[in-house]
Amino acid sequence: MDAIPKTIFIVDDSSFSRKIIHKHIAEKRPDWIISEISSGDEAIELVNSETPDYITMDINMPGVLGTDAAEKILAKHPAIRIVVFSANIQESMRSRAVEIGARFVAKPVTEKSILQAISYFSDGK
């Protein structure tokens, strides 16, 4: 296979959410390399040594908020596509995600919401 496999970080403090996202992405894109990360701080640290193609990011996590982590990551690595997953669907959260260059997808994490993320990763839509 000529193509280099895509890599994705799943960043969420909930191991349950990470596992659901992992399962659905692995089913749809078995060739992708998937890493699970439990905090925005850890994602910021790892992204410099293991730069992924894509990131799913929860907003409300201990430590740095997911939107702040995404903003820091995109400032250094603007080519990474980030989808922000959140149960907080207030317009301010949606606007913040768009403002920093990420895509907002509402939780709960379902096959449909994960397909929205994969679609954005794959073709920007």
Secondary structure, DSSP 8 states (H G I E B T S, - for coil): --S---EEEEE-S-HHHHHHHHHHHHHH-TTSEEEEES-HHHHHHHHTTS--SEEEEESS-SSS-HHHHHHHHHHH-TTSEEEEEES---HHHHHHHHHTT-EEEESS--HHHHHHHHHHHHH--
